[in-house]
Amino acid sequence: MNQLVVINQGDITIAPEFLEKYRAFQAVKLEMDLLEKEFRRDLKKAMEDTNRSSLLLDGFSAVLRKSGTRTQLDTKKLRDELPDVFESYSKTVDVASSLVITLE
């Protein structure tokens, strides 16, 4: 089995061929993310301009959700003005570890 990550006497190594593929993948992913952002912007504008709320083409579907409002709690203000209430309604939750990868 081709191992991508190997631990040997406390040292971590990553298969060089994987790093090369990962860099290439990230470059393509970035390009596709930018293309998707542009596509979404253009499609949203086209649907708004034509007053369409949905679109179905060859198995591709898009639904335009109407804008609206949302109510959210200003936790900073609540903490500052009513710290006892804030503390009473606050809860601590476990958060899983995460990994941040940066390519140079």
URHUCOR-V635099 format. One record per pair of residues at least 4 apart in sequence whose ideal C-beta (glycine too) atoms are under 7 Angstrom apart, sorted by the first residue. I is the first residue (numbers start at 1). GAP is how many residues later the second one is. If there is no record, write none. Layout:
[[I	GAP] [I	GAP]]
This chain:
[[4	10] [4	11] [4	14] [5	7] [5	9] [6	7] [7	5] [8	5] [14	4] [14	5] [16	4] [17	4] [18	4] [19	4] [20	4] [21	4] [22	4] [23	4] [23	80] [24	4] [25	4] [26	4] [26	77] [27	4] [28	4] [29	4] [30	4] [31	4] [32	4] [33	4] [34	4] [35	4] [36	4] [37	4] [38	4] [39	4] [40	4] [41	4] [42	4] [43	4] [43	19] [44	4] [44	20] [45	4] [46	4] [47	5] [47	8] [47	15] [47	17] [48	16] [52	12] [53	10] [53	11] [54	7] [54	8] [54	9] [55	6] [55	7] [56	5] [73	5] [74	4] [75	4] [76	4] [77	4] [78	4] [78	7] [78	8] [79	4] [79	7] [82	4] [83	4] [84	4] [85	4] [86	4]]
